[in-house]
Amino acid sequence: MNVFWGFEYDTEFYKIGDEIDVVFHNGTHYSGTLEDLRVYDGEIVVNGCAFSLYEIDKVIHLN
C-alpha cells in the first residue's frame, strides 16, 4: 500500500516532494519543493519557508 502525505487544492493533489509554484493574493509568487504540511498551523513549507494557507491565492504544479 502506498501512502502519500499531501493536500488537495482545486481538484489537484499535491504531495511532499512535488515542485510547486505558490501564488499569493498580492500577486507575488514563490517556487520550490513542498517539504511539509503544518495542519494545525494552517501552513505549508516550501524550501524551508512556511506560508500561511490564508495568504495563498493558488498553487500550481511545476513537474
ChimeraX attribute file (.defattr): number of C-alpha atoms within 10 A of each C-alpha:
attribute: neighborCount
match mode: 1-to-1
recipient: residues
	/A:1	2
	/A:2	3
	/A:3	5
	/A:4	9
	/A:5	11
	/A:6	17
	/A:7	13
	/A:8	10
	/A:9	11
	/A:10	8
	/A:11	6
	/A:12	10
	/A:13	13
	/A:14	19
	/A:15	17
	/A:16	17
	/A:17	14
	/A:18	17
	/A:19	18
	/A:20	19
	/A:21	18
	/A:22	20
	/A:23	17
	/A:24	18
	/A:25	11
	/A:26	9
	/A:27	8
	/A:28	10
	/A:29	14
	/A:30	14
	/A:31	16
	/A:32	17
	/A:33	17
	/A:34	22
	/A:35	18
	/A:36	19
	/A:37	19
	/A:38	13
	/A:39	10
	/A:40	6
	/A:41	11
	/A:42	12
	/A:43	18
	/A:44	22
	/A:45	17
	/A:46	23
	/A:47	13
	/A:48	12
	/A:49	13
	/A:50	16
	/A:51	19
	/A:52	13
	/A:53	15
	/A:54	10
	/A:55	13
	/A:56	18
	/A:57	14
	/A:58	14
	/A:59	19
	/A:60	15
	/A:61	13
	/A:62	11
	/A:63	6
